[in-house]
């Protein structure tokens, strides 16, 4: 077994080990709005649940050359955003939004997403997602050497009727995709059940 000290590696080398071993990772497609009113959209696989009471999620957004990415800046400025679950039907459109565009250009428009007004935040969502969550900023921290760690509190869920049944979401119907390493993604594979011990 290889034993590696991360302190003697480059950031890129550590990135490869992290993204190759912490898999599969859920993907958040995040919409936000700039002070100038531009609707930004970007995918993030450093994303997860923080709490159910209240419902909160986290995003880690790495800076580029010390500069905040549009999403992190918009969230810290405007205090609102919308998280969408990436699925088999929208993954190609979401991938288009990973392109580096200037802050005055909308990735949402470029990828031909259809926007839909939110109920409790000013940031629009996109209709192409089966699950979307309207969020308000709970905490924003700069951690490490240039990462914006965002915790958002969910103030409204939107779930497609076909996959919602008595408070539960049908995983197969959602058909969420996850991020692996490099250019690789994964679908929901074989599902197995193990009961928790009492």
Phi, psi and omega per residue, in radians:
X1 nan 2.319 3.092
X2 -1.286 2.417 3.051
X3 -2.091 2.087 -2.971
X4 -2.188 2.282 3.077
X5 -1.583 1.975 -3.085
X6 -1.103 -0.376 -3.096
X7 -1.250 -0.285 3.124
X8 -1.782 0.111 3.138
X9 -1.855 2.843 3.035
X10 -1.372 2.872 3.067
X11 -0.995 -0.738 -3.123
X12 -1.103 -0.705 3.123
X13 -1.133 -0.725 3.097
X14 -1.174 -0.670 3.091
X15 -0.992 -0.789 -3.118
X16 -1.102 -0.688 3.109
X17 -1.188 -0.723 3.139
X18 -1.137 -0.883 -3.065
X19 -1.287 -0.328 3.096
X20 -1.503 -0.368 -3.089
X21 -1.903 -0.557 3.129
X22 -1.580 1.417 -3.057
X23 -2.400 2.696 -0.179
X24 -1.342 2.671 3.121
X25 -1.928 2.296 3.066
X26 -1.137 2.687 -3.110
X27 -2.045 2.223 3.021
X28 -1.747 2.217 2.927
X29 -1.700 2.035 -2.982
X30 -1.919 2.222 2.972
X31 -1.820 2.479 3.101
X32 -2.553 2.939 -3.124
X33 -2.234 2.342 3.135
X34 -1.392 2.939 3.073
X35 -1.021 -0.506 -3.139
X36 -1.458 -0.027 3.092
X37 1.576 0.188 3.129
X38 -1.438 2.272 3.111
X39 -1.481 2.029 -3.122
X40 -1.740 2.564 3.044
X41 -2.444 2.358 -3.130
X42 -2.734 2.567 3.099
X43 -1.629 2.559 3.116
X44 -2.457 2.225 3.109
X45 -1.801 0.056 2.947
X46 -1.649 1.331 -2.917
X47 -2.564 2.400 3.075
X48 -2.918 3.111 3.070
X49 -1.349 2.473 3.041
X50 -1.901 -0.777 -3.019
X51 -2.748 2.652 3.024
X52 -1.764 -0.262 -3.112
X53 -2.425 1.602 -0.028
X54 -1.340 2.849 3.123
X55 -1.186 2.110 -3.111
X56 -2.422 2.612 3.090
X57 -2.215 2.857 3.098
X58 -2.191 2.614 3.023
X59 -2.301 2.386 2.974
X60 -1.968 2.120 -3.059
X61 -2.122 1.906 -3.097
X62 -1.313 2.385 3.115
X63 -1.337 2.754 3.084
X64 -1.924 2.038 -3.094
X65 0.887 0.702 3.107
X66 1.417 -0.088 -3.100
X67 -1.700 2.348 3.081
X68 -1.054 2.481 2.993
X69 -1.286 2.780 -3.086
X70 -0.929 -0.762 -3.105
X71 -1.047 -0.850 -3.124
X72 -1.103 -0.754 3.137
X73 -1.109 -0.785 -3.141
X74 -1.079 -0.744 -3.122
X75 -1.157 -0.755 -3.127
X76 -1.221 -0.545 3.108
X77 -1.321 -0.839 -2.965
X78 -1.719 -0.271 3.057
X79 1.191 0.311 -3.127
X80 -2.517 2.665 3.054
X81 -2.920 2.952 3.108
X82 -2.224 2.299 3.109
X83 -1.854 2.283 3.111
X84 -2.048 2.504 3.067
X85 -1.485 2.275 -3.122
X86 -1.438 2.291 -3.108
X87 -2.269 3.120 -3.053
X88 -1.057 -0.522 -3.102
X89 -1.399 -0.548 -3.054
X90 -1.861 -0.011 -3.018
X91 -1.077 -0.636 3.132
X92 -1.183 -0.701 3.088
X93 -1.135 -0.758 3.126
X94 -1.056 -0.733 3.134
X95 -1.018 -0.631 3.104
X96 -1.047 -0.547 -3.086
X97 -1.332 -0.115 3.103
X98 -1.337 -0.129 3.102
X99 -1.114 2.552 3.126
X100 -1.455 1.854 3.093
X101 -1.940 2.699 3.048
X102 -1.103 2.715 -3.097
X103 -1.020 -0.393 -3.117
X104 -1.544 0.089 3.086
X105 -1.999 2.460 -3.083
X106 -1.680 2.090 3.041
X107 -1.142 -0.545 3.138
X108 -1.091 -0.789 3.096
X109 -1.199 -0.748 -3.109
X110 -1.031 -0.660 -3.119
X111 -1.525 0.040 3.120
X112 1.087 0.625 2.995
X113 -1.274 2.631 3.050
X114 -1.705 2.053 -3.133
X115 -1.426 2.667 3.112
X116 -2.400 2.373 -3.125
X117 -1.101 2.562 3.043
X118 -1.531 2.883 -3.136
X119 -1.577 -0.645 -3.005
X120 -2.098 -0.155 3.072
X121 -2.186 2.851 -3.107
X122 -1.461 -0.193 -3.113
X123 -1.422 2.247 3.093
X124 -1.308 2.728 2.988
X125 -1.749 -3.034 3.048
X126 -2.093 2.458 -3.084
X127 -1.243 -0.377 -3.055
X128 -1.303 -0.057 3.128
X129 -1.734 2.437 3.117
X130 -1.392 -0.424 3.090
X131 -2.336 2.269 3.010
X132 -2.429 2.627 -3.063
X133 -2.290 2.072 3.060
X134 -1.365 2.281 -3.047
X135 -2.244 2.595 2.945
X136 -2.018 2.615 -3.107
X137 -1.213 2.174 3.082
X138 -1.716 -0.829 3.127
X139 -2.570 2.542 2.999
X140 -2.373 2.147 -3.127
X141 -2.243 2.508 2.950
X142 -1.642 2.107 -3.092
X143 -2.162 2.818 3.121
X144 1.021 -2.571 3.133
X145 -1.795 1.046 3.057
X146 1.831 0.889 3.036
X147 -2.232 2.291 3.050
X148 -1.613 2.026 3.115
X149 -1.746 1.990 -3.037
X150 -1.926 2.263 2.973
X151 -1.995 2.150 -3.136
X152 -1.973 2.438 3.054
X153 -1.690 2.213 -3.122
X154 -1.364 2.179 3.139
X155 -1.910 -0.174 3.090
X156 -2.795 2.282 3.002
X157 -1.748 2.537 2.976
X158 -2.273 2.123 -3.061
X159 -2.298 2.271 -3.134
X160 -1.031 2.373 -3.081
X161 -0.955 -0.706 -3.050
X162 -1.092 -0.411 -3.084
X163 -1.908 0.039 -3.102
X164 -1.837 2.257 3.118
X165 -2.588 1.912 3.067
X166 0.885 0.876 3.057
X167 1.449 0.075 3.140
X168 -2.127 2.717 3.122
X169 -1.934 2.300 3.113
X170 -1.333 1.957 -3.070
X171 -1.091 -0.708 -3.137
X172 -1.171 -0.679 3.114
X173 -1.181 -0.642 3.092
X174 -1.138 -0.688 3.113
X175 0.918 0.799 3.119
X176 -1.109 2.578 3.031
X177 -1.937 2.728 -3.123
X178 -2.205 2.854 -3.091
X179 -1.701 2.382 3.004
X180 -1.910 -2.458 3.114
X181 -1.787 2.830 3.104
X182 1.044 -2.245 3.133
X183 -1.728 0.280 -3.018
X184 -1.672 2.506 3.088
X185 -2.242 2.937 3.093
X186 -2.416 2.613 3.013
X187 -1.688 2.950 3.008
X188 -1.111 2.154 3.139
X189 -1.686 -2.542 3.132
X190 -1.113 2.332 3.140
X191 -1.823 2.315 3.064
X192 -2.290 2.763 -3.035
X193 -2.074 2.320 3.006
X194 -2.268 2.137 3.136
X195 -1.310 2.422 3.084
X196 -1.231 2.524 3.030
X197 -1.222 2.615 3.121
X198 -1.485 nan nan
